[in-house]
Amino acid sequence: MAVSLPEAELTGIDLAAEPIQRGQNVIDSLSLKRIRLIAMNLMDVDESFGTFDYIIAHGLYAWTPLEVRNKILAVIRTNLSPNGVAFVSYNTNPGGHLKRILRDMMLFHANLFEDPRERLGSARAILSLIDAGWPEPSIMEQAISSMAHDALEIAEGGLYHDHLSEVFEPVYFRDFVEHAARHELAYVADASVGDTFNFKISSQAMDAVRAIGGLGHIFQEQFLDLLRLRRFRSSLVCHAARAPTPGWDSSRAVGLFASSTASEGENAEFTSWNGRTIAVNETAAPFLRELIELRPQSRPLEPGETEIALELYRRDLIELRAGPDPAVRTSDRPLASPLVRFQLARGATQVTTLRHFVAELEDEESRRLILLLDGSRNLDELADLGPFSRPLLETQLRALERLALFLG
């Protein structure tokens, strides 16, 4: 965020000093301004910490005691600006009950040890056994085996935090909303558009959801969670006094900047960034193709485009932003994100794009090229130094710029 929003004031806190120091090393190496990282206890945050337009509490709410969960919401109430929005992620029930089954199985072995490495090793060992499955698995056994397989893909730090933490308290969505209300906060929506609009349930279940619409938006959302066995949410909240009216007003989308990372297949079918393939009608397809061709850049919506744009947004085929996308096409002197160059210089093959995705750069020649793109060399100079001839260089830059890596 500090790379793509240089005028923003950013503050990060963590109880652990080591990751704060690692982050500070990155800040110093990139000479980033207006960003600070502080090793401190969340419980010590008060009014003197200042106010923020956005507050992010990721991976805290369901993994901390009630005292800390109360503090998370108290900080949002106290330190969020009047028109601000806060992001809170948490595990939800009923899907959280399935995760608790897997967690209990892991802890049964891990609790034989005190050393974190031994705890992790024993947990991964039982995950491997569960992943191997059963000769004739029931539906429940298939679900647990699938969750074990996914858990084995998680990095060690994430596995330790998500499954072996001292506290794990998934909540029902309705209870989270009520908890937020006690702190004078209101639920706005979920940050994950795909999870909100592209769920897979039977037509009979969807009819039942529509039938209870009169009981209110929150009740309807909770009913959907039950039908979908939802186990995770990334909820947006604001001050209760500024809560928006539920629903969509397409006229308010005029001027928002639209972009797309979708790809087109056959028969006007498009695949979103997260792998969903969706058929698009003949009215929306030309608009979507235009945005795909414009990638990685964005453009503002015109009044006659908002209905189409909102439908594509609901389907996760486009993104909408308040301002232009920070990623651009390359200039005569290409400038790659300094964070991407920093990561590659330290041997990484996965880099953080300017659109907050992770991109895999498997080609060593591409990684060597990006390291040269500091804005000081024109294309002829790059062709003399890099692994590509001038024609191949231009082709490679066109391919790389679609990953949202360039600031100029």
C-alpha positions in Angstrom: 0.0 0.0 0.0 2.8 2.4 0.8 4.3 1.8 -2.7 1.0 2.3 -4.6 -0.4 5.1 -2.4 2.6 7.3 -1.6 0.4 10.1 -0.2 -1.3 7.9 2.3 -0.4 7.8 6.0 0.0 4.1 7.0 0.5 2.6 10.5 0.9 -1.1 11.4 1.1 -2.7 14.8 2.0 -6.2 16.0 2.7 -7.6 19.4 5.8 -9.5 18.1 8.9 -7.4 17.6 10.6 -9.7 15.1 8.1 -9.3 12.2 8.0 -5.5 12.9 11.7 -5.4 12.5 11.6 -7.4 9.2 9.0 -4.9 8.0 11.1 -2.0 9.0 14.0 -3.4 7.1 11.9 -3.4 3.9 10.8 0.2 4.6 14.4 1.3 5.1 15.6 -0.5 2.0 12.9 1.1 -0.2 13.1 4.5 1.4 9.4 4.5 1.9 7.8 7.6 3.6 4.7 8.2 5.6 4.6 4.6 6.9 5.4 3.4 10.5 5.4 -0.1 12.1 5.1 -0.3 15.9 5.7 -3.3 18.2 3.0 -2.8 20.7 0.0 -4.5 22.4 -3.4 -3.8 20.8 -4.8 -3.3 24.3 -2.6 -0.2 24.6 -4.2 1.6 21.6 -6.2 4.6 22.7 -7.5 8.0 21.4 -4.0 9.4 21.2 -3.1 6.9 18.5 -5.1 9.1 16.0 -7.9 8.4 13.5 -7.8 6.5 10.3 -10.0 6.3 7.2 -9.4 2.5 7.0 -8.7 0.0 9.8 -7.7 -3.6 9.0 -8.0 -6.3 11.6 -7.0 -9.5 9.7 -6.7 -12.8 11.5 -7.4 -11.5 15.0 -11.0 -11.7 15.9 -11.6 -15.5 16.0 -8.2 -16.2 17.5 -8.2 -14.0 20.5 -10.0 -14.0 23.9 -13.2 -12.1 24.4 -11.3 -9.2 26.1 -9.3 -8.7 22.9 -12.2 -9.1 20.6 -13.9 -6.3 22.5 -10.8 -4.2 22.2 -10.7 -4.7 18.4 -14.2 -3.3 18.1 -13.5 -0.6 20.6 -10.4 0.6 18.7 -12.5 0.7 15.5 -15.2 2.8 17.3 -12.6 5.2 18.7 -10.0 5.4 16.0 -12.0 5.2 12.8 -12.7 8.5 11.1 -16.4 9.5 10.8 -16.8 8.2 7.2 -14.2 5.5 7.6 -14.6 1.7 6.9 -13.0 -1.1 8.9 -12.2 -4.6 7.7 -12.5 -7.5 10.2 -11.9 -11.1 9.1 -13.0 -14.1 11.2 -14.0 -17.7 11.0 -17.7 -18.3 11.0 -20.1 -21.1 12.0 -21.5 -23.5 10.9 -18.4 -24.2 8.7 -16.2 -23.4 11.7 -17.5 -26.5 13.4 -15.8 -28.6 10.7 -12.5 -26.7 11.1 -12.7 -27.3 14.9 -12.9 -31.1 14.3 -9.7 -31.0 12.3 -8.1 -28.7 14.9 -9.0 -31.1 17.7 -7.4 -33.9 15.9 -4.2 -31.9 15.3 -4.1 -30.7 18.9 -4.5 -34.3 20.2 -1.0 -35.0 18.8 0.5 -31.5 19.1 -0.2 -31.2 22.8 2.2 -34.0 23.5 5.0 -31.5 22.8 6.0 -28.0 24.0 8.5 -27.1 21.3 6.7 -25.2 18.5 8.7 -27.2 15.8 7.7 -30.5 17.3 4.1 -29.3 17.6 4.0 -28.4 14.0 5.7 -31.6 12.9 3.2 -33.8 14.8 0.3 -31.7 13.5 1.4 -32.1 9.9 1.9 -35.8 10.4 -1.7 -36.4 11.4 -2.8 -34.1 8.6 -1.0 -36.3 6.1 -2.8 -39.4 7.5 -6.2 -37.7 7.2 -5.3 -36.4 3.7 -4.6 -40.0 2.6 -8.3 -40.6 3.3 -10.4 -43.7 3.9 -11.0 -46.7 1.6 -14.8 -45.9 1.3 -15.1 -42.5 2.7 -18.4 -41.0 3.9 -19.4 -37.5 2.9 -18.1 -36.2 6.3 -14.8 -38.1 5.9 -14.4 -36.6 2.4 -14.9 -33.1 3.8 -12.4 -33.6 6.6 -9.9 -35.1 4.2 -10.2 -32.2 1.8 -9.7 -29.7 4.7 -6.6 -31.6 5.8 -5.2 -31.4 2.2 -5.8 -27.6 2.1 -4.1 -27.2 5.6 -1.0 -29.0 4.3 -0.7 -26.3 1.7 -0.5 -23.6 4.3 2.9 -22.2 5.2 4.2 -23.2 8.7 3.5 -19.8 10.3 -0.1 -19.7 9.0 -0.7 -23.3 10.0 0.5 -22.7 13.5 -1.6 -19.5 13.9 -4.8 -20.8 12.2 -5.0 -24.4 13.7 -2.7 -24.6 16.7 -3.4 -21.2 18.4 -4.4 -21.2 22.0 -7.8 -19.6 21.2 -10.1 -20.5 18.3 -13.6 -19.0 18.5 -15.5 -19.0 15.2 -18.8 -17.1 15.5 -22.1 -17.0 13.7 -22.4 -14.0 11.4 -25.5 -12.7 13.3 -23.5 -12.7 16.6 -20.6 -10.8 15.0 -23.1 -8.1 13.8 -24.7 -7.9 17.2 -21.2 -7.6 18.9 -20.3 -4.8 16.5 -23.6 -3.0 17.3 -22.8 -3.0 21.0 -19.8 -1.0 20.0 -21.9 1.4 17.9 -20.7 -0.1 14.7 -22.8 -1.3 11.7 -22.3 -4.1 9.2 -21.9 -2.7 5.6 -21.1 -5.7 3.4 -18.4 -8.3 3.0 -15.2 -7.4 1.2 -15.2 -10.6 -0.9 -17.6 -9.9 -3.7 -17.4 -13.5 -5.0 -18.4 -15.0 -1.7 -21.3 -12.6 -1.5 -22.9 -13.1 -4.9 -21.5 -16.2 -6.5 -22.5 -18.9 -4.0 -23.6 -22.4 -5.2 -26.9 -23.5 -3.6 -29.9 -25.3 -5.1 -32.7 -23.3 -6.7 -35.0 -24.6 -4.0 -32.7 -23.2 -1.3 -32.4 -19.8 -3.1 -36.2 -19.6 -3.2 -36.3 -20.1 0.5 -33.7 -17.3 1.0 -35.8 -14.9 -1.1 -38.9 -15.9 0.9 -37.5 -14.7 4.2 -36.4 -11.3 2.8 -38.9 -9.6 4.9 -37.1 -10.6 8.1 -34.2 -8.3 7.2 -30.9 -8.3 5.5 -28.9 -9.7 8.4 -31.3 -12.6 9.0 -31.2 -13.4 5.3 -27.3 -13.4 5.3 -27.2 -15.7 8.3 -29.6 -18.1 6.7 -27.4 -18.2 3.6 -24.4 -18.9 5.8 -26.2 -21.9 7.3 -27.2 -23.3 3.9 -23.6 -22.8 2.5 -21.8 -24.1 5.6 -19.8 -20.9 5.4 -16.6 -20.8 7.5 -15.0 -17.5 6.8 -15.9 -13.9 6.4 -14.2 -10.6 5.7 -16.7 -8.1 6.9 -16.7 -4.3 6.5 -18.1 -2.2 9.3 -18.6 1.5 9.8 -20.0 3.8 12.5 -23.6 3.0 13.1 -24.6 6.7 12.6 -23.3 6.5 9.1 -24.6 3.1 8.1 -25.7 2.9 4.5 -29.1 1.7 3.4 -28.9 -1.9 2.2 -29.2 -2.4 -1.6 -27.6 -1.1 -4.8 -27.9 2.4 -6.3 -26.2 2.1 -9.7 -26.1 5.9 -10.2 -23.5 6.1 -7.4 -21.1 4.0 -9.4 -20.6 6.7 -12.0 -16.9 7.8 -11.9 -15.7 4.7 -10.2 -12.7 3.2 -12.0 -13.2 -0.2 -13.6 -10.6 -2.8 -14.5 -10.5 -6.5 -15.2 -8.1 -9.4 -14.9 -10.5 -11.8 -16.5 -9.7 -13.9 -19.6 -12.0 -14.8 -22.4 -12.6 -18.4 -23.6 -15.1 -19.7 -26.1 -18.8 -18.7 -26.6 -18.5 -15.4 -24.6 -17.4 -17.3 -21.5 -15.0 -15.4 -19.2 -12.8 -16.7 -16.4 -12.3 -14.5 -13.3 -9.1 -14.2 -11.4 -10.2 -16.8 -8.9 -11.0 -19.4 -11.6 -14.8 -19.0 -11.9 -16.0 -19.4 -15.5 -19.1 -17.3 -16.3 -21.1 -16.8 -19.5 -21.7 -13.1 -20.3 -24.5 -11.8 -22.5 -24.0 -9.9 -25.7 -24.6 -6.5 -24.0 -21.9 -7.0 -21.4 -19.3 -8.8 -23.4 -18.0 -5.8 -25.4 -17.6 -3.7 -22.3 -15.7 -6.5 -20.5 -13.5 -7.1 -23.6 -12.6 -3.4 -23.6 -11.5 -3.5 -19.9 -9.4 -6.7 -20.6 -7.7 -5.0 -23.5 -7.0 -2.0 -21.2 -5.3 -4.1 -18.5 -3.6 -3.4 -16.2 -5.0 0.1 -16.4 -8.5 1.2 -15.4 -11.0 3.8 -16.6 -13.9 5.7 -15.0 -17.5 4.5 -15.6 -19.9 6.5 -17.7 -23.6 6.9 -16.7 -24.9 4.4 -19.2 -22.4 1.7 -18.1 -23.2 1.3 -14.4 -25.8 -1.4 -14.5 -23.6 -3.6 -16.7 -20.5 -2.8 -14.5 -22.3 -3.7 -11.2 -23.5 -7.0 -12.6 -19.9 -7.9 -13.7 -18.6 -6.7 -10.4 -21.1 -9.0 -8.6 -19.7 -11.8 -10.7 -16.1 -11.0 -9.8 -15.2 -10.3 -13.4 -14.2 -6.7 -12.9 -13.0 -4.6 -10.0 -14.2 -1.1 -9.1 -12.1 1.5 -7.3 -12.5 5.0 -6.1 -9.4 6.1 -8.0 -7.3 5.0 -10.9 -5.4 1.8 -10.7 -1.8 2.4 -9.6 -0.5 -0.1 -12.2 0.2 1.3 -15.7 1.7 0.2 -18.9 5.4 0.6 -19.3 6.9 3.8 -20.4 10.1 4.5 -22.5 12.0 4.1 -19.3 10.2 1.2 -17.6 9.8 1.4 -13.8 8.9 -1.8 -11.9 7.5 -1.6 -8.4 10.4 -1.2 -6.0 8.8 -3.8 -3.7 8.8 -6.4 -6.6 12.5 -5.6 -7.3 13.3 -5.9 -3.6 11.6 -9.3 -3.4 13.3 -10.6 -6.6 16.7 -9.4 -5.4 16.4 -11.6 -2.4 15.6 -14.7 -4.4 11.9 -14.7 -4.4 9.9 -16.1 -7.3 6.6 -15.0 -5.9 6.1 -11.2 -5.8 3.4 -8.8 -4.6 1.8 -6.9 -7.4 0.5 -3.4 -7.3 -3.0 -4.8 -7.2 -2.2 -6.9 -4.0 -2.1 -10.2 -5.8 0.7 -12.7 -5.7 2.3 -13.3 -9.1 4.6 -16.3 -9.8 7.6 -15.4 -12.0 9.0 -18.8 -12.9 11.1 -17.5 -15.8 14.6 -16.6 -14.6 15.1 -14.3 -17.6 12.0 -12.3 -16.7 13.2 -11.9 -13.1 16.6 -10.7 -14.4 14.9 -8.2 -16.6 12.6 -6.8 -13.9 15.6 -6.2 -11.6 16.9 -3.8 -14.3 13.7 -1.8 -14.5 14.4 1.1 -12.1 13.3 3.8 -14.5 16.9 4.9 -15.4 17.2 2.9 -18.7 15.5 3.2 -22.0 14.5 0.2 -24.1 17.8 0.2 -26.2 19.9 0.3 -23.0 17.8 -2.5 -21.5 18.2 -4.6 -24.7 22.0 -4.2 -24.4 22.1 -5.2 -20.8 19.3 -7.7 -20.4 18.5 -11.2 -21.6 16.2 -10.1 -24.5 16.8 -8.5 -27.9 14.9 -5.3 -28.6 11.8 -7.0 -30.3 11.6 -9.7 -27.7 12.1 -7.1 -24.9 9.0 -5.2 -26.0 7.0 -8.5 -26.2 8.1 -9.5 -22.8 7.3 -6.1 -21.3 3.8 -6.3 -22.7 3.3 -9.7 -21.0 4.7 -8.5 -17.7 2.8 -5.3 -17.5 -0.5 -7.3 -17.5 0.6 -8.6 -14.1 0.3 -5.1 -12.6 4.0 -4.7 -11.8 4.8 -1.3 -13.3 4.6 2.2 -11.9 5.8 3.8 -15.2 
